[in-house]
């Protein structure tokens, strides 16, 4: 699992995605090929501002083994201001979260491999006014 | 393309089958199907096996050869191929078997689906999430249930669907399963029980989610000409269609529409020369109650946003105009990942033959809809008496 995680650290930690310069569409997660332009794709890397809004969400009560310590936790569909929509964790009280809420990206611990294992980090979101 | 008929069906019990191994459950389904078809065994020309994750559930790959071997076919040296598309693996295996016969390559072909899930205990749910985007959904803490929960909330916001509507789907499927001897949960539940069960991923509760089950199902396909030698009640496959979509939910065009299902269904209706209103009975992929509701819409049974009306008006009940999941569906008959797509086909065959006993509905044309994960793969098959 590790190399697979490390390879994409740059994109995970810094919210770096891609943009197709042929059609001006932004993508996160990053893509090597634009699904609209395919062979005409002109892909460049882009760092997103991290600002976005919540489209929908769920509070997770049944969590996988490596996430159990964090439950209940919130995952949300977030529309970044540049356009792409991503699925990420939202760090706030579950009574606070609502559709249309403005959020911003933060760097957080994401999970771990057992109690003595490697710790993973990733981008999560918090309310923008925090 | 030649006309293809189902000449035999078999299914193991679905559930937590602690006393039975992977081989046991496949064999029980296989023997039932072979006997049902009236085959000796040597007539089988090829096999396609739907299996989602033998590697992670059993640390056993090479499932296709294993099953051919334990089916007593090793010395016939027939081609046997495993097909994988998460929990749509069974539907894909059915389609491959269908194509093998329709193309004229083979006359008699087995399509099987099998999964032994409960041996890994709690890890099962995590393994089932490998049908999602591991890198960009699951790594971030997303679960399969939470994605369907996100879809459910959007459907509620946009179209006024209520938690009660979803619970009614669960209540219906539990009620149907009582009449299915192979089902995992043969117990009726009340809407109050469904609505007061603990949350898995809000707004979805325990009774909105299909269980993880062990199970196997087998179906024998033959060309029309060969089929007549074996059965007086061949059930014809009038269309088989398959489609894909973005693997991550967040990349899709519309989160409350499963475009792969829309495309596969449209193609299937066209090939069969029928319309959604011609379907008399359907087995759809209710891994979550919201998935059955989306299926009503995406299969064209009702227009987008109005799925809840079908359950509120009783249309999809066993005695309704269009019974959906007479078997109890994934929710109550059980969801054995790669076996599910074949199990659905077994149910529709029994219904069209008039052999579904206590849960028999009046039907000439039936449909199965099987998806992988949140719908990045969809298979729609239409059957006719």
Interface residues (C-beta under 8 A of the other chain):
Chain A: X4 X5 X8 X12 X29 X35 X55 X56 X57 X58 X59 X60 X61 X62 X63 X64 X65 X67 X70 X73 X75 X76 X77 X84 X85 X86 X87 X88 X89 X94 X99 X110 X111 X120 X122 X124
Chain B: X122 X123 X125 X126 X129 X133 X135 X136 X137 X139 X140 X141 X142 X143 X145 X146 X147 X149 X150 X151 X153 X154 X157 X198 X199 X200 X201 X202 X203 X204 X246 X248 X249 X250 X251 X255
